[in-house]
């Protein structure tokens, strides 16, 4: 019986996880809110973020708080894009120097 109950619990967990996990778009939107903030983003992610269509996002079932976070982060990214890209370049150069 223990194995059957454990299996049922695992299946329930997976079903709930699948239902509530973040979409790739939501993961991108929330990534700057992690510990290192905007420094977590790669060049590609910055470009993706800047190309987000906020108006189209508002027409979806996306939570309004998520849309506001995306909108404000997009504004901050556009204002500081060059500084962030320079930091990424420095970080890549430092990593490359450590490898050599």
N, C-alpha and C positions, 0 to 999 in steps of 0.2 A: 504493500500500500504506500509506503514511503516514497518509492520511485514514481508512482503514478501521481501523487500529490505534488512532488517536486517538479515533475514534467508539466503539470497543469499550471503551476505557478510561473515557471519559465515562459511558457506559451503566453500567459496573460501579460507578463512583463514585456515581452517582445511586441505584442499587439498594442499595448499602451505606448511603448516607446515609438513605434512606427506612427502612431496617431499624432503624437505630440512633438516629434523631432523637428528641428528647424530645417527649412528648405535651404538650398545653397545660397539663394538670394538673402535670406534672413541671416545666415551665417556670415555673409559678407557685411551686411548692415551692422551686425553686432560685434564684429571682430575688433573695431577700434575701441570698444568699451572694455576690452580685456586689460590685463595688468599693464602692459607697455603702451597702451593707447595707439595712436596713429603710427607709431614706430613698428607695430606688428604688420603693417601692410606692405605688400610688395609693389613694384612698379605696375604690374598688370592689374593688381587689385585696386590701386589708386585710379587707374584709367577706367576700370569697370565702374567704380564708385562714381566717378565724375560723369560717366555716361548714363547713369541711372535716370530714367524718365519718371520723375516724381509725380507728374500729372497722371501718367498711366498707372502708377502704383496706387494712387488714390482711388482709382476706379476698380481696383481689385478688393478682395476681402481682407487685405492686410490691415492689421491693427493700426489705429491712428497714432499711437505712441511710437510704433516702429517707423511709421512714415515721417513723423517729426524728427526722430533720431537720424534717419537717413538724410532728410532735408538739411538739418543743421550740420551734420558731419560733412555733407557734400559742400556746403558753403565754406566751412573751415578748410577743407581740402583744397578748394579752388583758390582760396586766399593764400595758402601756404604750400602750394604744390611744389614750387621750385626748391624751397628749403627742405622739404621731405625727400625729394628726389636726390638732392645733394647728400643728405644723411644716408640714404640707401646706398649711394655710390661709395661713400666713405666706408660704410659697413662692409660692402662687398670687397673693397680694396684691402681692408684690414683682414678679412677672412682669407683672401687670396694670399696675402703676405704671410699669414700664419701657416698656410699649407706648404709654402715654399721653403 
